[in-house]
Amino acid sequence: MTSKVLHYYKGDFLDELPGLVDFTMVLNLSNRQKHEVKELKKLARKFKRSSVGSAVYLHPKLITVSESVGVTDGKMDELLETLNLRDGAKAKFFFNMLGLCESTGEKLLVFSQYLTPLKFLERLVANMKGWMMGKEIFVISGESSSEQREWSMNQFNKSPDAKVFFGSIKACGEGISLVGASRILIWDVHLNPSVTRQAIGRAFRPGQTKKVYMHTGWLLLIRPRRKIIVLASGRRRLPKCGLNGTSIVVTRILKWRKSIWKSTVIPSWIVL
């Protein structure tokens, strides 16, 4: 009766794509980060703790601008002048990931729900690698016009000079196709997992010719084999209609938290 009116979409065409691989990252916090993390516990409001923490886990020096609105390029460049990259676990990982993408000829997508970490990373690569906005670096945020979004999307996908794309996870929703990238960094865990899946779908979609590697979970070690901060959901499923007909489950994190105290063996699904 309804066969001519209602159509059920299974997403079977995603099975034809090269593939999707999900990684959970394990990083050791620096001594400076450990100190700032302790201070985070004094913040009463969870949302503020989350926004400030997103900056601190990237680099502890961002604590000075974590609550600022609209940090300018000049202010961020001033902060970078005396910055030691090794003090930031996630900042150092990001820079290593850039090196990997350069050596393999891949393009990198970086998504965050907060603008301060994106601005920091944007100015970091501009200062340390000499990359330019609109050539190697592209950005989409809530302030980007529809024309800017269209131009950035086309240039990033087509230009051989394009290296990295920074996007506000909410601004890069439906209609944004970034199939030029094959590496995805989800910088922080969103409360709504469908938002994360939608961000992954910017690269893992029809038109993608490479296997997509997504780094969506973070385990930050305060002291090796003693205490960890879990920035990934304890259980995450990607439904069949969403990603390559695959159900990717991260279920062993909470159990591993207990066993890691007595074991130095990292499970195979963890990438250091």
Secondary structure, 3 states (H helix, E strand, C coil): CCCCCCCCCCCHHHHHCCCEEEEEEEEECCHHHHHHHHHHCCCCCHHHHHHHHHHHHHCHHHHHCCCCCCCCHHHHHHHHCCCCHHHCHHHHHHHHHHHHHHHHCCCEEEEECCHHHHHHHHHHHHHHHCCCECCCEEEECCCCCHHHHHHHHHHHHHCCCCCEEEEECCCCCCCCCCCCCCEEEECCCCCCHHHHHHHHCCCCCCCCCCCEEEEEEEEEEEECCCEEEECCCCCCCCCCCCCCCCCCCCCCHHHHHHHCCCCCCCCCCEEC
